[in-house]
Amino acid sequence: MKKLIVIDTCMRDAESRTRRILEPIVEELGKTYEIERVVLDGEDYAAVGRKVLAERNNGHVPAETVEMARRVAEADRLVIAAPFWDMSFPAILKVFIEQMSLFNITFKDNGSYFDGLCKCGKVLYITTRGMNVHTGEPLEAATPYIKAISALWGLGEVVTVAAENLDYSTPAEIDMKISQAIAEGLEICRTGF
């Protein structure tokens, strides 16, 4: 069975509007893929600062980080679920990506340009935004960053499913927008993800 990794940055657990979209989509994808869920909560990985960089420059990367990067590189598909925080996504997702960005595992370079080493063909990015900010607008920095990482790692097409302006919507409007995002995500699952 093909492998799919879900990178879950929905730290509000049951109250997470992003998780409300994620769960039915993961259930649908479970019909096609073996699912591995990586739940990030801020305690999992250290930021790549001076200490981590010095260790990497000396050839030391923790074995569990190398193993996780290898699993990411071998995954057939990735799903990233993260709320819209500070015009992007929670910092722990950036930290995770930096930790997984390992030379000769997720990417390499030929002396003048990089080559992605991941076998993933598509990335589904699921998000909810409290503000009325749309995918592709200059204020929305998450999707462009994920597309850039996709290019670096060789992940393939990035598709974003977003419910927007939720902080300024009634409970009924929130439910409707989340239902619409779920329907969009399920359609993506059924038509070639």
C-alpha positions as CSV (number, residue, x, y, z in Angstrom):
1,M,0.0,0.0,0.0
2,K,1.2,3.5,-0.7
3,K,2.4,5.7,2.2
4,L,1.0,9.0,3.2
5,I,2.3,11.2,6.1
6,V,0.0,13.7,7.8
7,I,1.9,16.5,9.5
8,D,-0.6,17.7,12.1
9,T,0.0,21.1,13.6
10,C,-3.5,21.5,15.0
11,M,-2.6,22.3,18.6
12,R,-6.1,23.2,19.8
13,D,-7.1,19.6,19.6
14,A,-10.9,19.2,19.7
15,E,-11.4,22.9,19.3
16,S,-9.3,23.1,16.2
17,R,-11.2,24.2,13.1
18,T,-8.4,22.9,10.9
19,R,-8.7,19.5,12.5
20,R,-12.4,19.4,11.7
21,I,-11.4,19.6,8.1
22,L,-8.5,17.3,8.4
23,E,-10.2,14.3,10.0
24,P,-12.7,13.3,7.3
25,I,-10.1,13.9,4.6
26,V,-7.6,11.5,6.4
27,E,-10.4,9.0,6.8
28,E,-11.0,9.1,3.0
29,L,-7.3,8.9,2.2
30,G,-7.0,5.9,4.6
31,K,-8.9,3.9,1.9
32,T,-6.0,4.3,-0.5
33,Y,-2.9,5.0,1.7
34,E,-1.2,3.7,4.8
35,I,-1.4,6.7,7.1
36,E,1.4,7.9,9.4
37,R,0.5,10.9,11.5
38,V,3.2,13.2,12.9
39,V,1.6,15.4,15.5
40,L,3.7,18.6,16.3
41,D,3.1,20.4,19.5
42,G,6.2,22.5,20.0
43,E,8.1,20.1,22.1
44,D,9.2,17.7,19.4
45,Y,12.1,19.3,17.6
46,A,14.7,22.0,18.4
47,A,15.0,25.0,16.2
48,V,18.0,24.9,13.9
49,G,20.0,27.5,15.8
50,R,23.7,27.7,16.6
51,K,23.9,24.5,18.6
52,V,22.0,22.3,16.1
53,L,23.8,23.9,13.1
54,A,27.2,23.2,14.8
55,E,26.2,19.6,15.4
56,R,25.1,19.2,11.8
57,N,28.4,20.8,10.5
58,N,30.2,18.2,12.6
59,G,28.2,15.3,11.1
60,H,25.9,14.8,14.0
61,V,22.2,14.6,13.4
62,P,20.1,12.7,15.9
63,A,19.1,9.2,14.6
64,E,15.4,9.8,15.1
65,T,15.6,13.0,13.0
66,V,17.4,11.2,10.2
67,E,14.8,8.4,10.4
68,M,11.9,10.8,10.2
69,A,13.4,12.6,7.3
70,R,13.8,9.3,5.5
71,R,10.2,8.5,6.0
72,V,9.2,11.9,4.7
73,A,11.4,11.3,1.6
74,E,9.8,7.9,1.0
75,A,6.2,9.0,1.4
76,D,4.0,8.9,-1.7
77,R,1.9,11.8,-0.5
78,L,2.0,14.5,2.3
79,V,-0.9,16.2,4.0
80,I,0.0,19.3,6.1
81,A,-2.6,20.6,8.5
82,A,-1.9,23.9,10.1
83,P,-3.9,26.9,11.1
84,F,-3.1,30.4,9.8
85,W,-1.0,32.1,12.4
86,D,0.7,35.4,12.0
87,M,0.2,35.4,8.2
88,S,1.7,31.9,7.8
89,F,1.5,28.9,10.1
90,P,2.7,27.9,13.6
91,A,6.5,28.1,14.1
92,I,6.7,24.4,15.0
93,L,5.9,23.5,11.4
94,K,8.9,25.6,10.1
95,V,11.1,24.0,12.8
96,F,10.0,20.6,11.6
97,I,10.7,21.4,8.0
98,E,14.1,22.7,8.9
99,Q,14.9,19.5,10.8
100,M,13.7,17.4,7.8
101,S,15.8,19.4,5.3
102,L,18.7,17.1,5.4
103,F,21.3,16.9,2.6
104,N,21.3,13.6,0.7
105,I,18.0,12.6,2.3
106,T,15.3,15.2,1.3
107,F,17.5,17.1,-1.2
108,K,21.0,17.4,-2.7
109,D,22.7,19.9,-4.9
110,N,25.0,19.5,-7.9
111,G,27.2,22.4,-7.1
112,S,25.1,25.0,-8.8
113,Y,21.5,24.0,-8.1
114,F,19.4,21.7,-5.8
115,D,17.7,18.5,-6.6
116,G,14.8,17.1,-4.6
117,L,15.1,13.5,-3.4
118,C,11.6,12.9,-2.2
119,K,9.2,10.6,-4.1
120,C,6.0,12.4,-3.1
121,G,3.9,13.4,-6.0
122,K,1.5,15.8,-4.3
123,V,1.1,17.8,-1.1
124,L,-2.3,18.7,0.3
125,Y,-2.1,21.7,2.6
126,I,-5.2,22.1,4.9
127,T,-5.7,25.4,6.8
128,T,-8.2,27.6,8.4
129,R,-7.9,31.4,8.5
130,G,-9.6,33.7,11.0
131,M,-9.1,36.6,8.7
132,N,-10.4,37.3,5.2
133,V,-7.1,36.4,3.6
134,H,-7.2,34.2,0.5
135,T,-4.7,31.7,-0.8
136,G,-2.3,33.4,-3.2
137,E,-2.7,36.9,-1.8
138,P,0.5,38.6,-0.7
139,L,-0.6,38.5,2.9
140,E,-0.8,34.7,2.8
141,A,2.8,33.5,3.3
142,A,2.2,29.8,4.1
143,T,1.3,28.4,0.7
144,P,4.2,30.0,-1.1
145,Y,6.6,28.7,1.5
146,I,5.2,25.2,1.2
147,K,5.5,25.4,-2.6
148,A,9.2,26.5,-2.2
149,I,9.9,23.5,0.1
150,S,8.1,21.3,-2.4
151,A,10.5,22.5,-5.1
152,L,13.6,22.0,-2.8
153,W,12.6,18.5,-1.8
154,G,10.9,17.4,-5.0
155,L,7.5,16.9,-3.5
156,G,5.3,17.7,-6.5
157,E,2.2,19.8,-6.8
158,V,0.9,21.7,-3.7
159,V,-2.9,22.0,-3.4
160,T,-4.4,24.2,-0.6
161,V,-7.8,23.7,1.0
162,A,-8.7,26.7,3.2
163,A,-11.7,27.9,5.1
164,E,-11.4,31.7,5.5
165,N,-12.7,34.6,7.6
166,L,-13.8,32.3,10.4
167,D,-13.1,34.7,13.3
168,Y,-15.7,37.1,11.8
169,S,-18.4,34.5,10.9
170,T,-21.3,33.2,12.9
171,P,-21.3,29.7,14.2
172,A,-23.6,28.6,11.3
173,E,-21.3,30.4,8.8
174,I,-18.2,28.6,10.3
175,D,-19.9,25.2,10.0
176,M,-20.9,26.0,6.4
177,K,-17.3,27.1,5.5
178,I,-15.8,24.1,7.2
179,S,-18.3,21.8,5.4
180,Q,-17.4,23.4,2.0
181,A,-13.6,22.9,2.7
182,I,-14.2,19.3,3.7
183,A,-16.2,18.7,0.4
184,E,-13.4,20.4,-1.6
185,G,-10.8,18.2,0.1
186,L,-12.8,15.0,-0.4
187,E,-13.2,15.8,-4.0
188,I,-9.4,16.3,-4.3
189,C,-9.0,12.9,-2.6
190,R,-11.4,11.2,-5.0
191,T,-10.0,12.7,-8.2
192,G,-6.4,12.0,-8.1
193,F,-4.6,12.7,-4.9
